[in-house]
Amino acid sequence: MTTHHRDAAAWLVLGGLHLLNGTAPLADTDPLVLVSLTAPVEEPFPANTVIVTWADLGTVTLHARTPAGPAGPAVEARGGDLFPRMLPGAPLTDAVAALGAGEHTGGPLVPLFYVTARDGRAHVHSQVRFLAEDACFIRLTEEPLAAADVPDLGWLPAAVGRHAEQFLFLNNHQRYYRKCFSGQELEYKYTLQPPVDTWTLTVELHHRVLDGALPGYVMEYRDEFQAWDYLNHLFEVTGPGEAERGYASFIPTTDGKHLMKRKWYAEDAFQRRESHTYGLDLVDDGGFERHVTEELRVDAVRLPSFRRVRYDINFESVRSGHVYGIFFDHCSLVDARDVTLNQCELEYLRSRTAVEPDEALVKEEMAQLADWLESFLREHGLSDERGVYSKRTFLKDAVAARPELARPVVR
């Protein structure tokens, strides 16, 4: 159950890197530093995702101790001084030295956990990314742990154990994602009348999310703004049966090969089955056609090739860990640059969760996000009509209007 955090208290727990990477077990002599926060960072409670920016913490109080020993003297420090250049700053090293516990050999101090507690129960968030400016934590606990007093560290062995159980998921770069609706794409599309300044619109949306105009969401950690520009050679799949209908498209990649994107749908829809196949070594001399007929074994019609220029922002629900994207794109036919399609898309991308993701919440959040996005589009005099008009339909419409654009089939 999600609630507001007005009665909750929060701590950052800093300690040896070995407690995350498993190079040594938790020991009674391990120095730990608890950073008492004036208020929880997240809203609501419990959140899935917590991002802590060191400089934003202001002045904090440090409590150093070991699992088996008493706490050392409380020390005040500025949050921005905790991890200069990603290494323990003087306030941390001084606090640990004051324990008089001898030399620490378990690894450098790093952010381990973010803990929020209320009514004797605590949710634990484990660190998954750490940089000089900030750190990202995701929740480990489906249900809160018993924690009558967080600084007593009674919850710590369970937290270390839970992290160890998911080390492959948590300790490898950007491998902490899951996918709801596996093999499916969920996407709203807004078709916009040109001219459309896609760059400025994307930048403005980016800054609005950064400035808190979308409560409960943060930019996806270290992957928030993207630019894309690529060709797309698309075949409408017409058979042999209804279940095969959709399209197969071939997108050149920077290694000289192709990505094949396959989607299955009879009519344009919000939710469609999709797959991606990378590393296809094909040449556009009939190679695409041969792959479609000989490897996929489907009936298909080649549609005009197009170039797609796209700017994306990716952002994350702190409540659920679901990541969404808003994309502005401009598509133009290779053989007729004047035939264009301008769209804005809202898409579910992935989920950054260590606990089982809430699949039902995806569609609920997407509906809320669509309302917010449509308000933005109206503000800029753009269409706010929520639709599903696909690139396949655009290409078919283009050929219907100008039959000379139909692509000859090469065998």
C-alpha positions in Angstrom: 0.0 0.0 0.0 1.3 3.4 -0.9 0.9 6.3 1.5 2.4 9.7 2.1 5.6 9.9 4.2 4.7 12.6 6.8 5.4 10.2 9.7 8.4 8.5 8.1 12.1 9.0 8.8 14.9 8.4 6.4 18.6 7.5 6.5 21.4 7.0 4.1 23.6 4.1 5.1 27.2 4.2 3.9 29.7 1.4 4.3 32.2 -0.9 2.6 31.8 -1.7 -1.0 32.2 -5.4 -0.1 28.7 -5.4 1.3 27.4 -4.8 -2.3 29.9 -6.8 -4.4 30.3 -9.7 -2.0 34.1 -9.7 -1.9 33.8 -10.1 1.9 31.0 -10.9 4.3 29.4 -8.5 6.7 31.5 -8.4 9.9 30.9 -7.1 13.4 33.8 -4.7 12.9 32.7 -3.2 9.6 32.5 0.6 9.9 29.2 2.1 8.8 28.0 5.7 8.7 24.3 6.5 9.0 23.3 9.9 7.6 20.1 11.2 9.2 18.0 13.1 6.7 15.7 15.9 7.7 12.9 14.3 5.6 12.5 11.4 3.2 13.6 12.2 -0.3 10.8 10.1 -1.9 7.0 10.8 -2.2 4.9 8.7 -1.8 6.0 6.0 0.7 7.2 3.5 -0.2 8.6 4.6 -3.5 10.4 2.3 -5.9 13.1 4.7 -7.1 15.1 7.2 -5.0 17.7 9.6 -6.4 19.9 11.4 -3.8 21.9 14.4 -5.0 24.6 15.1 -2.5 24.7 18.9 -2.8 20.9 19.0 -2.2 21.2 17.4 1.2 22.5 20.6 2.8 23.9 20.0 6.3 23.5 16.5 7.6 24.4 14.6 10.7 26.7 11.6 10.5 26.6 8.7 13.0 29.5 6.2 12.6 29.3 2.8 14.2 30.0 -0.9 13.7 27.3 -3.6 13.7 28.5 -4.8 17.1 29.7 -1.6 18.7 28.3 1.7 20.0 27.9 4.7 17.8 30.7 7.3 17.7 30.1 11.0 18.2 27.6 12.7 16.0 29.3 14.8 13.3 27.8 17.5 11.1 28.8 17.7 7.4 27.7 19.2 4.1 26.1 16.7 1.8 28.3 17.9 -1.1 31.5 16.9 0.9 30.5 13.2 1.4 31.9 11.8 -1.8 34.2 14.2 -3.8 35.3 12.5 -6.9 33.3 9.4 -5.8 35.7 8.7 -2.9 35.0 9.2 0.8 35.5 12.8 1.8 37.1 14.1 5.0 33.9 14.1 7.0 33.4 10.4 6.4 37.0 9.3 7.0 37.1 11.4 10.2 33.9 9.9 11.5 35.2 6.4 10.9 38.5 7.2 12.4 36.8 8.5 15.6 35.4 4.9 16.1 38.9 3.7 16.9 38.1 0.4 15.2 41.5 0.0 13.6 42.3 -0.2 9.9 39.3 -1.0 7.7 40.1 -3.5 4.9 36.6 -4.3 3.6 36.7 -1.8 0.7 36.1 2.0 0.3 33.0 3.5 1.8 30.2 4.0 -0.7 26.5 4.6 -0.5 24.9 1.2 0.4 21.3 1.7 1.2 18.6 4.3 1.5 16.2 3.4 4.3 12.8 4.8 5.1 11.0 3.8 8.3 7.7 4.3 10.0 5.9 2.5 12.9 8.8 0.2 13.5 9.0 -1.1 9.9 11.6 -0.1 7.3 11.8 -0.3 3.5 15.3 -0.7 2.1 16.5 0.7 -1.2 19.8 -0.6 -2.6 22.3 1.5 -4.5 22.4 0.6 -8.2 24.3 3.7 -9.6 26.7 6.0 -7.9 28.5 9.1 -9.3 30.2 12.1 -7.8 27.0 14.2 -8.0 24.4 11.7 -6.9 23.3 8.1 -6.5 20.3 6.0 -7.5 18.6 3.5 -5.3 15.8 1.0 -5.9 13.6 -0.7 -3.4 14.6 -4.3 -2.3 11.7 -4.9 0.0 8.3 -6.0 -1.2 7.2 -5.8 2.4 8.9 -3.7 5.1 11.5 -5.2 7.4 11.1 -5.1 11.2 13.2 -2.1 12.4 12.4 -0.8 15.8 15.4 1.5 15.5 17.1 1.9 12.2 20.5 3.1 13.7 20.7 -0.2 15.7 21.2 -2.0 12.3 19.1 -5.0 13.2 17.7 -4.9 9.6 21.2 -4.8 8.0 22.0 -8.5 7.6 18.6 -9.1 5.8 19.3 -6.1 3.5 22.8 -7.3 2.6 21.4 -10.8 2.1 18.7 -9.5 -0.3 21.2 -7.6 -2.3 23.4 -10.7 -2.6 20.4 -12.7 -3.9 20.1 -10.3 -6.8 23.7 -9.3 -7.4 23.5 -10.2 -11.1 20.5 -7.8 -11.5 21.8 -5.0 -9.2 25.6 -5.0 -9.7 25.8 -4.9 -13.5 25.6 -1.7 -15.5 22.0 -0.9 -16.6 20.9 -4.6 -16.1 18.4 -3.6 -13.4 15.5 -3.5 -15.9 12.5 -5.7 -16.3 9.8 -5.6 -19.0 6.1 -5.6 -18.4 4.0 -7.0 -21.2 6.9 -8.9 -22.6 7.1 -8.9 -26.4 4.5 -6.1 -26.5 4.7 -2.4 -27.4 2.3 0.1 -25.6 2.1 3.4 -27.3 -0.1 6.5 -27.9 0.5 8.6 -31.0 -0.3 12.2 -31.8 -0.1 13.2 -35.4 1.0 16.8 -35.8 0.5 19.2 -38.7 3.8 20.8 -39.9 5.8 22.8 -39.4 6.8 21.2 -36.0 10.0 22.3 -34.2 10.6 18.9 -32.7 13.9 19.9 -31.0 12.5 22.9 -29.1 9.4 20.9 -28.0 11.5 18.1 -26.7 13.9 20.4 -24.8 11.0 22.3 -23.3 9.3 19.0 -22.1 12.7 17.9 -20.7 13.0 21.1 -18.6 9.5 20.9 -17.4 10.0 17.4 -16.0 13.3 18.5 -14.5 11.6 21.5 -12.9 9.0 19.2 -11.2 6.0 19.9 -13.5 5.2 16.2 -13.6 4.9 15.2 -9.9 6.0 11.7 -9.1 8.3 11.4 -12.0 12.1 12.0 -12.5 14.2 11.9 -15.6 15.5 8.4 -16.2 18.8 8.3 -14.3 21.7 9.1 -16.7 19.7 8.3 -19.8 17.2 11.1 -20.0 17.6 12.7 -23.5 18.4 11.0 -26.7 18.7 11.9 -30.4 18.2 9.4 -33.3 18.4 9.7 -37.1 18.1 6.5 -39.2 16.7 5.0 -42.4 13.9 2.4 -42.3 13.0 0.0 -45.1 9.6 -1.4 -44.3 7.6 -4.3 -45.7 3.9 -4.7 -44.9 3.3 -8.3 -44.0 0.0 -9.4 -45.5 -0.1 -13.1 -44.9 -0.2 -16.0 -45.3 -2.7 -15.8 -42.4 -4.3 -13.1 -40.4 -2.0 -13.8 -37.4 1.1 -12.8 -39.5 -0.2 -9.4 -40.6 1.8 -6.4 -39.6 5.2 -5.4 -40.8 8.9 -6.2 -40.9 11.3 -3.3 -41.2 15.1 -3.2 -41.7 17.1 -0.4 -40.0 20.8 0.1 -40.8 23.1 0.1 -37.8 26.5 1.7 -37.3 28.3 -1.6 -37.7 27.1 -2.0 -41.3 24.5 -4.5 -40.4 20.7 -4.2 -39.8 18.2 -4.4 -37.1 14.9 -6.0 -38.1 11.9 -4.8 -36.2 8.9 -7.0 -36.6 5.4 -6.0 -35.4 2.2 -8.0 -35.6 -1.2 -6.3 -35.9 -4.1 -6.3 -38.3 -5.2 -2.7 -37.5 -3.4 0.2 -35.9 -3.7 -0.3 -32.1 -2.3 0.9 -28.7 -0.8 -2.4 -27.9 1.0 -4.5 -30.5 3.3 -7.5 -30.4 6.9 -6.8 -31.5 10.3 -8.3 -31.7 13.8 -7.0 -32.5 16.5 -9.0 -34.3 20.0 -7.4 -34.3 23.1 -8.1 -36.5 21.5 -9.1 -39.8 24.1 -9.0 -42.5 21.9 -7.9 -45.4 22.3 -5.6 -48.5 19.5 -3.7 -50.2 20.0 -5.5 -53.5 17.1 -8.0 -52.9 18.5 -9.1 -49.6 15.6 -7.7 -47.6 13.1 -9.4 -49.9 14.9 -12.7 -49.7 15.0 -12.5 -45.9 11.3 -11.8 -45.8 10.3 -14.6 -48.1 12.9 -17.2 -47.3 13.6 -16.7 -43.6 10.3 -15.2 -42.3 8.3 -17.2 -44.9 5.6 -14.5 -45.1 3.8 -12.6 -47.9 4.8 -9.0 -48.0 4.6 -5.7 -50.0 7.5 -3.3 -49.9 6.6 0.2 -49.0 8.6 3.4 -49.5 11.8 3.8 -47.5 11.9 6.7 -45.1 14.3 8.6 -42.9 13.3 9.2 -39.2 14.7 12.0 -37.1 13.6 11.6 -33.5 14.3 13.3 -30.2 13.3 11.5 -26.9 13.0 12.2 -23.3 12.9 9.2 -20.9 11.5 9.6 -17.4 10.6 7.2 -14.5 7.8 6.9 -12.1 9.3 7.0 -8.6 6.3 5.1 -7.3 6.4 2.1 -9.7 9.9 2.2 -11.3 8.2 2.1 -14.8 10.1 4.1 -17.4 8.3 6.0 -20.2 9.4 8.0 -23.2 8.0 10.9 -25.1 9.3 11.1 -28.6 9.0 13.8 -31.2 9.8 12.6 -34.7 9.9 13.8 -38.3 9.7 11.1 -41.1 10.3 11.9 -44.7 10.3 9.5 -47.7 13.7 8.9 -49.2 12.4 9.2 -52.7 10.0 12.2 -52.0 11.4 14.4 -49.2 8.2 16.5 -49.3 6.1 13.6 -48.1 6.4 13.8 -44.3 4.9 12.6 -41.1 5.3 14.5 -37.8 4.3 12.7 -34.6 4.6 12.8 -30.9 4.6 9.4 -29.2 4.1 8.3 -25.6 5.5 4.8 -24.9 6.1 2.5 -22.0 9.7 1.4 -22.2 10.8 -0.7 -19.3 10.8 -1.0 -15.5 13.7 -0.5 -13.1 12.5 -2.7 -10.2 14.1 -5.2 -7.9 10.6 -6.3 -6.7 7.9 -7.7 -8.9 6.7 -4.8 -11.2 3.1 -3.7 -11.0 2.0 -4.4 -14.6 -1.5 -3.0 -14.1 -0.1 0.3 -13.0 1.5 0.8 -16.5 -1.8 1.6 -18.2 -3.0 3.7 -15.3 0.2 5.8 -15.4 0.1 6.1 -19.2 -3.4 7.5 -19.1 -2.3 10.1 -16.6 0.8 10.9 -18.6 -1.3 11.2 -21.8 -3.6 13.8 -20.1 -0.5 15.8 -19.1 1.1 15.6 -22.5 -2.1 16.6 -24.3 -2.3 19.7 -22.1 1.2 20.6 -23.3 0.3 20.0 -26.9 -2.7 22.2 -26.7 -0.7 24.9 -25.1 1.5 24.9 -28.2 -1.3 24.9 -30.7 -0.8 21.2 -31.6 -3.2 18.4 -32.0 -4.0 16.6 -28.7 -6.0 13.8 -30.4 -4.9 10.5 -28.8 -4.4 8.0 -31.6 -2.6 5.0 -33.0 -1.7 6.1 -36.5 1.2 3.9 -37.5 4.2 4.4 -39.9 2.8 1.5 -41.9 -0.5 3.3 -42.4 1.3 6.5 -43.3 3.3 4.7 -46.0 0.2 3.0 -47.4 -1.6 6.3 -47.5 1.3 7.9 -49.3 1.3 5.3 -52.0 -2.4 5.5 -52.4 -2.1 9.3 -52.9 0.9 9.0 -55.2 1.1 5.5 -56.8 4.5 6.4 -58.4 6.0 6.0 -54.9 5.3 2.2 -54.8 8.6 0.3 -54.5 9.4 -2.3 -57.1 10.1 -5.7 -55.6 13.6 -7.0 -56.2 14.2 -10.7 -56.2 
